[in-house]
Amino acid sequence: MTLKLLAVSAALIAFTVTGAVIPGVCDEVSRASPVRVAAASQQTAPDFTGINNWFNSKPLSIADLRGKVVLVDFWTYGCVNCVNTLPHVTGLYAKYKDKGLVVVGVHTPEFPFERSAANVQAALKRHGITYPVAQDNDSKTWNAYRNQYWPAQYIIDRSGKIVFQHAGEGSYDQIERTVARLLNVDS
């Protein structure tokens, strides 16, 4: 067995044992493998780019949202994991929108049928989504964020820096605590 084959075999065994996700092979993240970015890695949030449609809002930009705490939620209505997170995201919006939280859903389709604006609009109604949603059919905002997973949440502070990132389901309490801390309110 060559050294290269041995290294590849060891990596595959490690992924299997730990339940890790191999980027590019598995694009959805389960509850078992959340991804987080520490607050110390603050980078300026990219703008919304290449958006096909805006729902529930006029077009928005990150610059327009300075001074607000922003939760950017990458999702698609055909993803079960995404749908499972929607009650949490809509609940955060309902609880904190009057305290300075802006939620922007970025609907980035995985399959061709998810590119239909009418289908996205129906999903918004079905899930009670009233916050702004950008339809990112060409994955330009997805790529600007270097996102790799559905669902994924990015929390942006008042100065426009990404201070928290999470992929997959779960960590709802940590997401809410981060939002509440940035808004300077009790969760």
Secondary structure, DSSP 4 states (H G I P E B T S, - for coil): --HHHHHHHHHHHHHHHHT---TTT--B--TT--EEE-GGG-EEPPPP-S-SEEESSS---TGGGTTSEEEEEEE-TT-HHHHHHHHHHHHHHHHHGGGTEEEEEEE--SSGGGG-HHHHHHHHHHHT--S-EEE-TT-HHHHHTT--SBSEEEEE-TTSEEEEEEESS--HHHHHHHHHHHHTS--
